[in-house]
Amino acid sequence: MTGDSAGTGADGKQRQRDRFRAEDPATGPLTTDQGVTVDHTDDSLAAGERGPTLLEDFHFREKITRFDHERIPERVVHARGAGAYGYFEPYESCAAFTRAAFLQDPSVRTPVFVRFSTVQGPRGSADTVRDVRGFATKFYTTEGNYDLVGNNFPVFFIQDGIKFPDFVHAVKPEPHNDIPTGASAHDTLWDFVSLQPETLHTIMWLMSDRSIPRSYRMMQGFGVHTFRFVAADGRGTFVKFHWKPKLGVHCLTWDEAQECQGRDPDFNRRDLWDAIASGDFPEYELGVQLVPESDEFAFDFDLLDPTKIIPEEQVPVRPIGRMVLDRNPENFFAETEQVAFHTANVVPGIDFTNDPLLQARNFSYLDTQLIRLGGPNFAQIPVNRPLAPVRNNQRDGYHQGAIHSGTNYTPNSLGGGCPALAGPDELRAFTHHTERVDGQKIRRRSPSFQDHYSQAALFWNSMADWEKQHIVAAFRFELGKVGAMSVRERTVSELNKVDHELAVEVGTGVGVPVPPDSEAGSYKLASPALSLRGLGGDHGIRTRQIAVLVTDGVDADQVVAVRDELTSQGAVVEALAPMDGTVGGADGRTYQVDRALPTVASVLYDAVLLPGGPTGTPALAHDPDVTRFVRDAYRHGKPIGALGSGVGVLGCLRAEGLRIASEQGNVVSEHGVVTDPTPGADVTSFAHAFVQAIAAHRHWDRPPLGS
Ligand code: HDD
């Protein structure tokens, strides 16, 4: 590939992309791929008006052939994804730990492309499935591309990559009937899990709310493995990478996630796209846990074991920079589908460790791109193209897009010895970290990888009560879908080695005996940093989606006052009414409706507001769409605000046990239900309380309906 550096800086990638843009269709008429102008594309060339199509119709043949070949194989895992461009900037120089150029200068922005994904389902599967999420970042650095190919969990299911095909076969749809799509609740996964206890820690994450993110913008990312930073003097430091979303970590309820799959299968993809399109750029902080090489054996687990975390209480996460995603791709196929990540794409200053999962990945990614992207030249595809110049003797192959000249071997004299090798003092050259390695050639897992239960228990012990309830419910759902009782039983017996209470809760739910307490694990340690309790972000309401249910007769001044307060704090407010168009306010004016209620559902929003009105809004209480909307919002722990006669609309839930504390006067906020029934009340203090309830995201302490 010829060097095509478009310069550095945050817009360097954008300038490079501009050079590969297809011809602007506005510049002239339709042509064939050969540039021949076409004046007719709706009828094929035929022998007579009713006659057979002629083979010489090159335009017809080319058009159909191109169409026939539009699809490429989807990724074997992480097939469904959504991507975005942006930039990364370090907060300060990290020269003390790494010589990576993009981590030196806070004034330098490095362009990035990020792809978020689910793992199990095919390209067309729904977003809000229970699954791990991929979080892969390509940094287009001045020293070449660096890919941080992570997930939203800090641990992985297996310790050695040789088991990856087994694990993926087990979790993927079963081979005989290709069921289930985008789900892990089936016999083969749990058969594997119950026989492979190293999966248990990650399974705990999978059964927790972390596996159903509210948004890619509200999700953490982790490099998972222990990597190595290398400083200019050659000193190595172990490093774990963390992405922390500025908006905090928020998740869906399982019930909500399932309804989203029908209401909007593109829920997460759309959310990312809409936020970027409207200028609410997602932002993540990059943090690192640093461990000096001298402390390699200072932990009670092996740093090379990808099923273990380093608890943040033990080694704090140090923020080193931030990433902002500020541009949607222009073409899904060209960019999001064709982007190719690879754990072995590293730059000077970042190196590997001997983690056997990482070592396997370093083989797999290039290998899979060769088949998926049809040959070895995929680094020339615009989204994959480095900004750093490329000069080498790699040649030919499918889809070679560059015209190379000169010699194609090293050493040469006929080509002037070019390209020359970097000299020993060339700082930009990648030199592998020097590490002493010796041992028997052996196929055996290290004894330091044998503890599979203590960190699964660490996770469980760290959860709030409501998080534990969700985990138990998830296990009951998943194992309840498993047909083989022996698999259910074996899994519960493994869970008992994590925690007896967990095993009892799950075992009784799925109808299998639980082994005695005497055989249970007794791990006491907890890591508060693992609970969602403390991960609320900046506790603001920026980008939260608020539904305001309106109808004719609504007190529009009240709606406008609350809406203005919410939007001034960055929330997105939509007016929903039984029918599209406009509603007539109590003041006689008309107000625009954003969406008709039958086209939406509360699962698509973060909070709901029921405004009052002297005549109209009680009618909403008899609308089944409204009743359902409010009931679901309540069941899913979402903030609900009601003003004036809007409080009466909440009465639709009274029969189901909803107690509204404030029947008259004053603002009352209880379990995220904020009410003020005073007709025409000043909304200032109501809005303040409602904002606080929204900032808390979900209210799990709420009494369930029907109780
Ligand atoms: Fe992987 C894709 C993340 C283990 C083999 N993986 C892929 C993607 C992500 C991850 C985010 C999607 C990249 C994109 O958006 O294009 N994978 C992980 C993490 C792992 C992990 C965080 C454990 C820490 N993966 C893993 C192992 C292997 C692979 C052990 C094989 C030995 N992964 C692949 C792959 C994929 C892939 C088959 C499929 C498509 C692709 O690479 O480009 O090579």
Boltz pocket constraint, residues with backbone or C-beta under 6 A from the ligand:
constraints:
  - pocket:
      binder: B
      contacts: [[A, 75], [A, 76], [A, 77], [A, 78], [A, 81], [A, 115], [A, 116], [A, 117], [A, 133], [A, 134], [A, 135], [A, 136], [A, 149], [A, 150], [A, 151], [A, 155], [A, 156], [A, 160], [A, 161], [A, 162], [A, 164], [A, 222], [A, 223], [A, 224], [A, 225], [A, 306], [A, 336], [A, 339], [A, 340], [A, 341], [A, 357], [A, 360], [A, 361], [A, 364], [A, 365], [A, 366], [A, 368], [A, 369]]
      max_distance: 6.0
